[in-house]
Amino acid sequence: MNFERRWVRWREKLVAMSARGLGTQRWLHALAVFSLGCASLRHGTRAPVPASTPDTSSELRRVGTDEVDGVRVLWHAAASGRTAQSESWLASNQGELVTLWRLAGSMAATPVVDFTRYLVFGLSHAGSYCQPEISSASFDPSGVVRLYAENEASLCVDVAVRVSLVVALPRRILKPQILLVAPGFDHAYQFSVPPQSSAPVALARFTPAATEADRAAQQTVPLPELGHLALATLRDGSQIWVAREANGSVSVFSAVASIERWPLERLPEYLWTAVQWRPEIGRFQGGWDWQGRNAYGFAPLTAHRWQLDDGKLLVGGSMQAPPGPIRPRRFAPQLDGPARAYLSPRRSAWPDLREGELALVDLDLVSSPALGVRLCPVPKEPESLNHFRGCPADAPRVTGAPEHPRTPPFVLDGPFILRRIGNSTRVILTTPTPNQRTWAPPGVTRAPLQAPE
């Protein structure tokens, strides 16, 4: 979904708040924050890229994304909008960050940052989809702050797009004047660092261990050996990743990600896809580490509560993923078993699929502005497709899909992995790139294929 659509949705939410009577003051407050952010946002000045300081220099210091109070990459990927030349911004409070986030075209929710400890810098230029992972920053007494990226071992089909890098840097490493150097950018950027003005941010606490109320839903799953990572299957057929580091720490999280968490896939946001482990880089496809946190700023994978009981791993319900640093690739666990979930799922027909169960079902997805988004068999032959009128009224609906999609009608060919929720279902893709076809009911002109919502 492009930025313009996201902006329309955000504006509609503000209008709805006001209409419910909750919100005239909140609505005005949101607009005030937006306006103040525009007025006070600082911009950097382009400068030549300085020569690198030797790594052996005693004056050079480093801080990594793997440190608790280290570098935080908030967004480093393709961005919405267009940019004719490189741009740069600095945010020193949450209101300014909202504006910076909008200008940078970041396709995720605006993060919350503790500006008593951090400042946020944004850079944007014409780049490509293939971005390296930022892993650390160096700083020296002259004020040069240089970001470093991991060497990527994988091939990528390069496409020219706008790219934005939004990074939170610890105040403790910043001089009053800094020169920011980022990989892939043709220029360095000079910034004046403002004094601290924000109040401390109270961040929520997270407890991964299962609670008393959660114990009834606990299930025992295999515990990998120290330093290993493996899939586990729950009673309902869903799969989770279990990582056990060499130091004994455990992480448990979902083996799928919603397309909304992975916006570069250019597929409907209501779909889900299995994330694949890539042992050659120590990351899941899309940049998630083995604790479910993303190195590029995408939303974390859904975590699960867990408990160790006499050497057994008991897994409970889902929870919000705890915040934390990105784990370094050099400590990546060894994979046991398949690298992708749902490679051989149980097959079922829709009428036989019980509530809450998950299975592979041979249905296609049909999206229509008039009929919504439903699942049913769709003719494969073009001639038969021309006479296809859409799914019947009692066909299962797709959970999270809009009632009246704004995009022209289209078909995604199944089968899909489905989890039944009444006569609705969550849809998990069996392939990262499902076949998509244009379609229009008889008598309606077929629209050209385009990226769905």
C-alpha angles and dihedrals in degrees: 000000000000126000094254091061092047090050091051091051092049091050091048090053091053091050090048091052090054093046092054089056092240097100130041090108093042090047092052090045091054091050090047092053089047092050095045091050091054092049099049104032111125123223129210126234119235116242137169116279107256123228114271119261111235112259088232092062113120089217094060119095129184136206123186140209086242093067123095093234095026136109116321118203105207097177133356111161146077113321137203121255130035133279125195093191139006118291134192137193141177125211121197099176139028094262091055090047090057089056094043090050091053094047091047091054093229110178100215139070115290107261125229113245131190100231092189086073104024145042121202122226124192128197128179134182144141106290140130142273090256106084126168121234114261107226107167149354131224126208134187137189092267091064099252110146112190124189118215129206134204119253107254116221097188132090120241134190101236120223123178110242140143111279127197130192117198114180134173112219123195113252089224092072097045127099121205087263120032136181110212118207119188129185114258095020118114094213140044119230127227117214135180108223113226122218120260113276108151125097117242115277116236104222121201119255120235128207113193093187116100116262127225091258089051097054095088089063096046119125130190114238131175115278112222121229119266110290095018138115127204145161121251128194123222126213094263091056096256118131132223136188119241118195123186115186125211090257091057099254114143132211125187122186144149120286092220135064128204115240086238087067090049104041097171092074091082092218129121112293093230092067125092131211135194114250115228125217115233108200093186090069101022093240140100116250104276096037105281118146124218091273091058096253120132124233093205101049101264116140115277122257117263110274127214129217114244143178134198113223118179092328094316123115113226114193123201136180130316124279140178109285113255116243120244147126125301113262113241117250094234090069095050113143123243115258120241114197129343121003095218132048126240097024091144107018126174112269123227143162115245095246090053095050109104126217112288094006124127127216144141110271125187099230133121128228117242122191121191131162090225100040102032124223116319141155125241140126112288124197113256096205114086093226093053091045089059089064095043110118098189137267119318119261093254095051114122116271124225114248113242095013119130117260091229111022116210094216123089117265117285141164128225111201117233166202099146136179106248134193111201119229106172105297091337131078144195110239121220118188119235090204130032091233111040118191111263125200133187115239139174131181115253111285094024121105111245112242123219117266114267140164108287125227 
